[in-house]
Amino acid sequence: MGSKHIFHWKCYQGYLRTFPAMIKLCELLCIFIAFIISFLDKNFLSVGGSWLTVTTALSFIVTAFFLVFHLFLLHRFIAAPWCLIELAAYVIVCILVFSNGVLSAAYSHLSGIIIAETIFTFVALAIYTVDSLVAFKIFTAGRYYD
């Protein structure tokens, strides 16, 4: 007897070469570097670096979730306005990353590693802003379920 598959995994083969996927990969890279850097200065962890650690981890998880979601076409199986959900999530992530950048810039006088964290945080913010604008453009075009 053959086995019956209820769910077939499909992968969007060329997705990682598309503009939205490259944006997400750049976001993941920048936010991962900022996450690693947030652990390097132990003095900064006690005055506010723990906020950076939590929010960069949350941003990384949200971005990885949407990357996997689009890579395996999972948004096709649930009837929800994914473009709107992704836009709202990225607006929240932009606010969190902006607060990270402001916090790390305020404490940049403590060490040079915090300056590096500030740079990677604001680069990630710029990339998240581009991704949010792309999601907004898709949303205003009326393609809610793409």
N, CA and C atoms as an extended XYZ file, in Angstrom:
438
Properties=species:S:1:pos:R:3:atomname:S:1:resname:S:1:resid:I:1 pbc="F F F"
N         0.829       -1.173        0.000 N   MET     1
C         0.000        0.000        0.000 CA  MET     1
C         0.879        1.244        0.000 C   MET     1
N         0.464        2.196       -0.762 N   GLY     2
C         1.188        3.464       -0.805 CA  GLY     2
C         0.756        4.365        0.336 C   GLY     2
N         1.663        5.167        0.746 N   SER     3
C         1.321        6.103        1.816 CA  SER     3
C         0.622        7.322        1.230 C   SER     3
N        -0.318        7.830        1.959 N   LYS     4
C        -1.048        9.014        1.518 CA  LYS     4
C        -0.453       10.240        2.208 C   LYS     4
N        -0.072       11.188        1.397 N   HIS     5
C         0.490       12.426        1.938 CA  HIS     5
C        -0.606       13.479        1.989 C   HIS     5
N        -0.797       14.024        3.133 N   ILE     6
C        -1.775       15.091        3.293 CA  ILE     6
C        -1.172       16.419        2.856 C   ILE     6
N         0.090       16.604        3.162 N   PHE     7
C         0.741       17.883        2.892 CA  PHE     7
C         2.023       17.624        2.115 C   PHE     7
N         2.160       18.252        0.978 N   HIS     8
C         3.370       18.130        0.177 CA  HIS     8
C         4.189       19.397        0.343 C   HIS     8
N         5.430       19.241        0.737 N   TRP     9
C         6.304       20.395        0.874 CA  TRP     9
C         6.688       20.889       -0.500 C   TRP     9
N         6.472       22.134       -0.734 N   LYS    10
C         6.894       22.763       -1.970 CA  LYS    10
C         7.830       23.895       -1.608 C   LYS    10
N         8.829       24.055       -2.416 N   CYS    11
C         9.792       25.116       -2.182 CA  CYS    11
C         9.842       26.004       -3.413 C   CYS    11
N         9.802       27.283       -3.193 N   TYR    12
C         9.926       28.240       -4.277 CA  TYR    12
C        11.403       28.267       -4.657 C   TYR    12
N        11.744       27.554       -5.731 N   GLN    13
C        13.137       27.314       -6.094 CA  GLN    13
C        13.949       28.589       -6.282 C   GLN    13
N        13.400       29.570       -6.947 N   GLY    14
C        14.163       30.771       -7.231 CA  GLY    14
C        13.951       31.895       -6.242 C   GLY    14
N        13.337       31.606       -5.096 N   TYR    15
C        12.980       32.679       -4.173 CA  TYR    15
C        14.204       33.399       -3.609 C   TYR    15
N        15.252       32.668       -3.298 N   LEU    16
C        16.415       33.293       -2.682 CA  LEU    16
C        17.145       34.241       -3.629 C   LEU    16
N        16.794       34.217       -4.912 N   ARG    17
C        17.384       35.141       -5.877 CA  ARG    17
C        16.493       36.356       -6.139 C   ARG    17
N        15.347       36.422       -5.489 N   THR    18
C        14.446       37.556       -5.692 CA  THR    18
C        14.831       38.716       -4.771 C   THR    18
N        14.352       39.895       -5.124 N   PHE    19
C        14.657       41.092       -4.334 CA  PHE    19
C        14.147       40.996       -2.896 C   PHE    19
N        12.889       40.567       -2.652 N   PRO    20
C        12.434       40.460       -1.255 CA  PRO    20
C        13.255       39.464       -0.428 C   PRO    20
N        13.688       38.372       -1.048 N   ALA    21
C        14.490       37.395       -0.307 CA  ALA    21
C        15.867       37.951        0.017 C   ALA    21
N        16.459       38.667       -0.923 N   MET    22
C        17.775       39.256       -0.657 CA  MET    22
C        17.690       40.318        0.437 C   MET    22
N        16.588       41.062        0.458 N   ILE    23
C        16.389       42.036        1.537 CA  ILE    23
C        16.307       41.309        2.876 C   ILE    23
N        15.548       40.227        2.920 N   LYS    24
C        15.404       39.479        4.170 CA  LYS    24
C        16.735       38.868        4.608 C   LYS    24
N        17.523       38.374        3.656 N   LEU    25
C        18.829       37.814        4.004 CA  LEU    25
C        19.767       38.894        4.539 C   LEU    25
N        19.734       40.077        3.948 N   CYS    26
C        20.546       41.197        4.461 CA  CYS    26
C        20.088       41.610        5.855 C   CYS    26
N        18.771       41.614        6.072 N   GLU    27
C        18.242       41.917        7.407 CA  GLU    27
C        18.745       40.900        8.423 C   GLU    27
N        18.670       39.625        8.048 N   LEU    28
C        19.124       38.575        8.956 CA  LEU    28
C        20.602       38.724        9.278 C   LEU    28
N        21.411       39.026        8.270 N   LEU    29
C        22.849       39.176        8.488 CA  LEU    29
C        23.148       40.354        9.417 C   LEU    29
N        22.574       41.507        9.130 N   CYS    30
C        22.843       42.699        9.958 CA  CYS    30
C        22.335       42.532       11.379 C   CYS    30
N        21.147       41.992       11.524 N   ILE    31
C        20.582       41.873       12.867 CA  ILE    31
C        21.293       40.772       13.652 C   ILE    31
N        21.790       39.738       12.962 N   PHE    32
C        22.561       38.690       13.637 CA  PHE    32
C        23.893       39.242       14.134 C   PHE    32
N        24.551       40.051       13.312 N   ILE    33
C        25.811       40.668       13.743 CA  ILE    33
C        25.560       41.592       14.930 C   ILE    33
N        24.490       42.379       14.877 N   ALA    34
C        24.152       43.255       16.006 CA  ALA    34
C        23.843       42.435       17.257 C   ALA    34
N        23.204       41.284       17.078 N   PHE    35
C        22.895       40.401       18.207 CA  PHE    35
C        24.176       39.877       18.850 C   PHE    35
N        25.117       39.429       18.035 N   ILE    36
C        26.384       38.913       18.557 CA  ILE    36
C        27.164       40.029       19.257 C   ILE    36
N        27.205       41.201       18.640 N   ILE    37
C        27.945       42.318       19.230 CA  ILE    37
C        27.339       42.743       20.566 C   ILE    37
N        26.035       42.578       20.727 N   SER    38
C        25.386       43.017       21.972 CA  SER    38
C        25.879       42.242       23.193 C   SER    38
N        26.490       41.080       22.984 N   PHE    39
C        27.025       40.293       24.096 CA  PHE    39
C        28.473       40.630       24.438 C   PHE    39
N        29.160       41.358       23.577 N   LEU    40
C        30.600       41.510       23.733 CA  LEU    40
C        31.016       42.459       24.852 C   LEU    40
N        30.252       43.481       25.121 N   ASP    41
C        30.598       44.427       26.181 CA  ASP    41
C        29.748       44.117       27.414 C   ASP    41
N        30.381       43.540       28.417 N   LYS    42
C        29.652       43.121       29.624 CA  LYS    42
C        29.124       44.313       30.423 C   LYS    42
N        29.826       45.445       30.395 N   ASN    43
C        29.344       46.629       31.113 CA  ASN    43
C        28.065       47.171       30.483 C   ASN    43
N        27.984       47.089       29.160 N   PHE    44
C        26.811       47.591       28.456 CA  PHE    44
C        25.585       46.725       28.727 C   PHE    44
N        25.789       45.433       28.963 N   LEU    45
C        24.657       44.546       29.265 CA  LEU    45
C        23.937       44.973       30.540 C   LEU    45
N        24.679       45.529       31.481 N   SER    46
C        24.051       45.908       32.750 CA  SER    46
C        23.309       47.242       32.681 C   SER    46
N        23.610       48.093       31.683 N   VAL    47
C        22.957       49.404       31.614 CA  VAL    47
C        21.920       49.519       30.505 C   VAL    47
N        21.697       48.491       29.732 N   GLY    48
C        20.682       48.583       28.686 CA  GLY    48
C        20.917       47.649       27.528 C   GLY    48
N        22.028       46.958       27.553 N   GLY    49
C        22.333       46.041       26.464 CA  GLY    49
C        21.412       44.838       26.412 C   GLY    49
N        20.785       44.518       27.538 N   SER    50
C        19.856       43.385       27.532 CA  SER    50
C        18.636       43.688       26.663 C   SER    50
N        18.205       44.955       26.610 N   TRP    51
C        17.110       45.346       25.720 CA  TRP    51
C        17.515       45.103       24.272 C   TRP    51
N        18.755       45.438       23.933 N   LEU    52
C        19.241       45.211       22.577 CA  LEU    52
C        19.261       43.721       22.245 C   LEU    52
N        19.671       42.916       23.189 N   THR    53
C        19.732       41.477       22.970 CA  THR    53
C        18.342       40.903       22.710 C   THR    53
N        17.385       41.294       23.514 N   VAL    54
C        16.021       40.769       23.363 CA  VAL    54
C        15.400       41.225       22.048 C   VAL    54
N        15.519       42.497       21.734 N   THR    55
C        14.860       43.004       20.529 CA  THR    55
C        15.548       42.548       19.249 C   THR    55
N        16.874       42.393       19.265 N   THR    56
C        17.526       41.862       18.065 CA  THR    56
C        17.178       40.392       17.871 C   THR    56
N        17.062       39.644       18.958 N   ALA    57
C        16.647       38.243       18.833 CA  ALA    57
C        15.223       38.149       18.295 C   ALA    57
N        14.340       38.994       18.794 N   LEU    58
C        12.958       39.003       18.312 CA  LEU    58
C        12.892       39.398       16.837 C   LEU    58
N        13.668       40.394       16.450 N   SER    59
C        13.704       40.817       15.045 CA  SER    59
C        14.227       39.702       14.154 C   SER    59
N        15.248       38.999       14.620 N   PHE    60
C        15.805       37.881       13.856 CA  PHE    60
C        14.765       36.778       13.679 C   PHE    60
N        14.044       36.462       14.732 N   ILE    61
C        13.029       35.402       14.666 CA  ILE    61
C        11.903       35.782       13.711 C   ILE    61
N        11.431       37.019       13.782 N   VAL    62
C        10.351       37.473       12.898 CA  VAL    62
C        10.793       37.424       11.437 C   VAL    62
N        12.001       37.897       11.164 N   THR    63
C        12.501       37.900        9.792 CA  THR    63
C        12.702       36.482        9.275 C   THR    63
N        13.270       35.609       10.102 N   ALA    64
C        13.463       34.217        9.692 CA  ALA    64
C        12.122       33.531        9.448 C   ALA    64
N        11.125       33.843       10.276 N   PHE    65
C         9.788       33.278       10.100 CA  PHE    65
C         9.220       33.640        8.733 C   PHE    65
N         9.282       34.917        8.373 N   PHE    66
C         8.732       35.333        7.084 CA  PHE    66
C         9.559       34.806        5.915 C   PHE    66
N        10.865       34.666        6.085 N   LEU    67
C        11.697       34.093        5.025 CA  LEU    67
C        11.304       32.640        4.770 C   LEU    67
N        11.173       31.856        5.826 N   VAL    68
C        10.764       30.454        5.683 CA  VAL    68
C         9.342       30.372        5.146 C   VAL    68
N         8.491       31.259        5.605 N   PHE    69
C         7.103       31.283        5.161 CA  PHE    69
C         6.999       31.479        3.653 C   PHE    69
N         7.784       32.408        3.123 N   HIS    70
C         7.761       32.656        1.684 CA  HIS    70
C         8.538       31.595        0.910 C   HIS    70
N         9.619       31.089        1.488 N   LEU    71
C        10.438       30.091        0.805 CA  LEU    71
C         9.658       28.806        0.551 C   LEU    71
N         8.875       28.378        1.517 N   PHE    72
C         8.108       27.143        1.379 CA  PHE    72
C         6.653       27.384        0.990 C   PHE    72
N         6.332       28.609        0.585 N   LEU    73
C         4.992       28.966        0.101 CA  LEU    73
C         3.898       28.641        1.116 C   LEU    73
N         4.204       28.778        2.380 N   LEU    74
C         3.236       28.441        3.423 CA  LEU    74
C         2.090       29.435        3.492 C   LEU    74
N         2.312       30.650        3.031 N   HIS    75
C         1.248       31.649        3.071 CA  HIS    75
C         0.119       31.325        2.102 C   HIS    75
N         0.326       30.394        1.202 N   ARG    76
C        -0.728       29.991        0.264 CA  ARG    76
C        -1.780       29.100        0.919 C   ARG    76
N        -1.453       28.493        2.053 N   PHE    77
C        -2.353       27.536        2.689 CA  PHE    77
C        -3.276       28.162        3.728 C   PHE    77
N        -2.996       29.384        4.121 N   ILE    78
C        -3.808       30.043        5.139 CA  ILE    78
C        -4.382       31.310        4.533 C   ILE    78
N        -5.691       31.397        4.507 N   ALA    79
C        -6.350       32.560        3.904 CA  ALA    79
C        -6.317       33.730        4.885 C   ALA    79
N        -5.285       34.509        4.776 N   ALA    80
C        -5.124       35.700        5.612 CA  ALA    80
C        -4.392       36.744        4.780 C   ALA    80
N        -4.590       37.994        5.067 N   PRO    81
C        -3.875       39.041        4.319 CA  PRO    81
C        -2.408       39.118        4.765 C   PRO    81
N        -1.588       38.203        4.243 N   TRP    82
C        -0.212       38.083        4.698 CA  TRP    82
C         0.607       39.331        4.437 C   TRP    82
N         0.303       40.024        3.379 N   CYS    83
C         1.032       41.256        3.098 CA  CYS    83
C         0.796       42.277        4.208 C   CYS    83
N        -0.437       42.376        4.656 N   LEU    84
C        -0.761       43.295        5.750 CA  LEU    84
C        -0.127       42.831        7.062 C   LEU    84
N        -0.147       41.534        7.311 N   ILE    85
C         0.467       40.987        8.522 CA  ILE    85
C         1.970       41.241        8.513 C   ILE    85
N         2.597       41.005        7.360 N   GLU    86
C         4.035       41.236        7.246 CA  GLU    86
C         4.367       42.720        7.385 C   GLU    86
N         3.548       43.572        6.798 N   LEU    87
C         3.756       45.015        6.918 CA  LEU    87
C         3.658       45.460        8.374 C   LEU    87
N         2.644       44.997        9.085 N   ALA    88
C         2.481       45.368       10.497 CA  ALA    88
C         3.648       44.850       11.340 C   ALA    88
N         4.079       43.621       11.062 N   ALA    89
C         5.207       43.058       11.814 CA  ALA    89
C         6.479       43.854       11.566 C   ALA    89
N         6.704       44.256       10.322 N   TYR    90
C         7.927       45.001       10.023 CA  TYR    90
C         7.881       46.431       10.542 C   TYR    90
N         6.711       47.014       10.640 N   VAL    91
C         6.612       48.341       11.265 CA  VAL    91
C         6.983       48.237       12.749 C   VAL    91
N         6.499       47.195       13.408 N   ILE    92
C         6.856       46.976       14.816 CA  ILE    92
C         8.347       46.707       14.953 C   ILE    92
N         8.899       45.899       14.046 N   VAL    93
C        10.337       45.616       14.080 CA  VAL    93
C        11.137       46.895       13.842 C   VAL    93
N        10.673       47.746       12.934 N   CYS    94
C        11.363       49.024       12.690 CA  CYS    94
C        11.391       49.883       13.949 C   CYS    94
N        10.297       49.907       14.678 N   ILE    95
C        10.254       50.676       15.926 CA  ILE    95
C        11.233       50.091       16.943 C   ILE    95
N        11.264       48.762       17.052 N   LEU    96
C        12.192       48.119       17.987 CA  LEU    96
C        13.644       48.372       17.602 C   LEU    96
N        13.950       48.236       16.314 N   VAL    97
C        15.328       48.432       15.858 CA  VAL    97
C        15.735       49.898       16.011 C   VAL    97
N        14.802       50.820       15.780 N   PHE    98
C        15.107       52.237       15.997 CA  PHE    98
C        15.422       52.502       17.467 C   PHE    98
N        14.640       51.904       18.365 N   SER    99
C        14.929       52.081       19.793 CA  SER    99
C        16.283       51.479       20.148 C   SER    99
N        16.651       50.371       19.496 N   ASN   100
C        17.984       49.789       19.689 CA  ASN   100
C        19.068       50.760       19.277 C   ASN   100
N        18.891       51.349       18.097 N   GLY   101
C        19.895       52.271       17.586 CA  GLY   101
C        20.062       53.488       18.470 C   GLY   101
N        18.958       54.023       18.953 N   VAL   102
C        19.025       55.192       19.832 CA  VAL   102
C        19.703       54.831       21.154 C   VAL   102
N        19.351       53.676       21.705 N   LEU   103
C        19.953       53.254       22.968 CA  LEU   103
C        21.451       53.014       22.817 C   LEU   103
N        21.841       52.316       21.759 N   SER   104
C        23.270       52.050       21.582 CA  SER   104
C        24.033       53.321       21.227 C   SER   104
N        23.412       54.249       20.519 N   ALA   105
C        24.080       55.522       20.231 CA  ALA   105
C        24.260       56.341       21.504 C   ALA   105
N        23.299       56.261       22.413 N   ALA   106
C        23.401       57.008       23.670 CA  ALA   106
C        24.545       56.499       24.543 C   ALA   106
N        24.846       55.208       24.450 N   TYR   107
C        25.922       54.626       25.250 CA  TYR   107
C        27.186       54.367       24.432 C   TYR   107
N        27.303       54.979       23.274 N   SER   108
C        28.461       54.718       22.413 CA  SER   108
C        29.764       55.250       22.997 C   SER   108
N        29.690       56.109       23.988 N   HIS   109
C        30.909       56.624       24.615 CA  HIS   109
C        31.582       55.582       25.511 C   HIS   109
N        30.886       54.485       25.827 N   LEU   110
C        31.461       53.471       26.707 CA  LEU   110
C        32.560       52.661       26.035 C   LEU   110
N        32.355       52.283       24.771 N   SER   111
C        33.382       51.505       24.067 CA  SER   111
C        33.134       51.548       22.567 C   SER   111
N        34.148       51.152       21.835 N   GLY   112
C        34.056       51.148       20.379 CA  GLY   112
C        33.135       50.070       19.847 C   GLY   112
N        32.975       48.994       20.594 N   ILE   113
C        32.121       47.902       20.130 CA  ILE   113
C        30.658       48.347       20.091 C   ILE   113
N        30.295       49.276       20.961 N   ILE   114
C        28.924       49.789       20.950 CA  ILE   114
C        28.697       50.669       19.724 C   ILE   114
N        29.746       51.344       19.267 N   ILE   115
C        29.643       52.110       18.021 CA  ILE   115
C        29.384       51.166       16.852 C   ILE   115
N        30.077       50.023       16.837 N   ALA   116
C        29.844       49.027       15.784 CA  ALA   116
C        28.413       48.502       15.850 C   ALA   116
N        27.926       48.284       17.057 N   GLU   117
C        26.534       47.841       17.213 CA  GLU   117
C        25.568       48.887       16.678 C   GLU   117
N        25.849       50.144       16.956 N   THR   118
C        24.998       51.232       16.463 CA  THR   118
C        24.967       51.253       14.943 C   THR   118
N        26.119       51.071       14.328 N   ILE   119
C        26.195       51.082       12.861 CA  ILE   119
C        25.385       49.937       12.275 C   ILE   119
N        25.589       48.718       12.785 N   PHE   120
C        24.847       47.571       12.255 CA  PHE   120
C        23.351       47.690       12.533 C   PHE   120
N        23.000       48.285       13.651 N   THR   121
C        21.587       48.469       13.971 CA  THR   121
C        20.927       49.438       13.004 C   THR   121
N        21.589       50.548       12.706 N   PHE   122
C        20.989       51.515       11.788 CA  PHE   122
C        21.013       51.031       10.339 C   PHE   122
N        22.003       50.215        9.963 N   VAL   123
C        21.977       49.594        8.629 CA  VAL   123
C        20.794       48.632        8.542 C   VAL   123
N        20.586       47.846        9.599 N   ALA   124
C        19.430       46.943        9.632 CA  ALA   124
C        18.130       47.733        9.580 C   ALA   124
N        18.075       48.871       10.264 N   LEU   125
C        16.876       49.711       10.229 CA  LEU   125
C        16.601       50.209        8.815 C   LEU   125
N        17.637       50.612        8.106 N   ALA   126
C        17.454       51.071        6.724 CA  ALA   126
C        16.920       49.943        5.846 C   ALA   126
N        17.442       48.741        6.033 N   ILE   127
C        16.983       47.604        5.223 CA  ILE   127
C        15.554       47.223        5.604 C   ILE   127
N        15.237       47.232        6.893 N   TYR   128
C        13.861       46.958        7.320 CA  TYR   128
C        12.892       48.006        6.780 C   TYR   128
N        13.345       49.245        6.686 N   THR   129
C        12.495       50.301        6.130 CA  THR   129
C        12.205       50.042        4.661 C   THR   129
N        13.219       49.622        3.907 N   VAL   130
C        13.007       49.280        2.494 CA  VAL   130
C        12.033       48.116        2.379 C   VAL   130
N        12.202       47.104        3.221 N   ASP   131
C        11.301       45.953        3.191 CA  ASP   131
C         9.873       46.367        3.548 C   ASP   131
N         9.722       47.262        4.504 N   SER   132
C         8.387       47.753        4.864 CA  SER   132
C         7.761       48.538        3.725 C   SER   132
N         8.561       49.330        3.030 N   LEU   133
C         8.040       50.089        1.891 CA  LEU   133
C         7.619       49.173        0.747 C   LEU   133
N         8.377       48.103        0.521 N   VAL   134
C         7.990       47.124       -0.507 CA  VAL   134
C         6.677       46.451       -0.115 C   VAL   134
N         6.544       46.066        1.157 N   ALA   135
C         5.292       45.451        1.620 CA  ALA   135
C         4.130       46.438        1.516 C   ALA   135
N         4.384       47.711        1.807 N   PHE   136
C         3.338       48.728        1.687 CA  PHE   136
C         2.920       48.912        0.234 C   PHE   136
N         3.888       48.892       -0.672 N   LYS   137
C         3.576       49.033       -2.097 CA  LYS   137
C         2.737       47.847       -2.584 C   LYS   137
N         3.075       46.647       -2.143 N   ILE   138
C         2.292       45.463       -2.508 CA  ILE   138
C         0.887       45.570       -1.919 C   ILE   138
N         0.797       46.030       -0.680 N   PHE   139
C        -0.503       46.166       -0.024 CA  PHE   139
C        -1.376       47.192       -0.733 C   PHE   139
N        -0.807       48.339       -1.105 N   THR   140
C        -1.603       49.371       -1.777 CA  THR   140
C        -1.960       48.976       -3.201 C   THR   140
N        -1.230       48.023       -3.778 N   ALA   141
C        -1.571       47.531       -5.110 CA  ALA   141
C        -2.739       46.554       -5.063 C   ALA   141
N        -3.160       46.166       -3.853 N   GLY   142
C        -4.309       45.285       -3.717 CA  GLY   142
C        -3.971       43.813       -3.737 C   GLY   142
N        -2.695       43.465       -3.623 N   ARG   143
C        -2.277       42.060       -3.622 CA  ARG   143
C        -2.093       41.608       -2.174 C   ARG   143
N        -3.202       41.456       -1.461 N   TYR   144
C        -3.160       41.174       -0.033 CA  TYR   144
C        -2.667       39.769        0.289 C   TYR   144
N        -2.877       38.844       -0.597 N   TYR   145
C        -2.608       37.440       -0.295 CA  TYR   145
C        -1.358       36.916       -0.973 C   TYR   145
N        -0.503       37.780       -1.509 N   ASP   146
C         0.734       37.336       -2.172 CA  ASP   146
C         1.865       37.229       -1.191 C   ASP   146
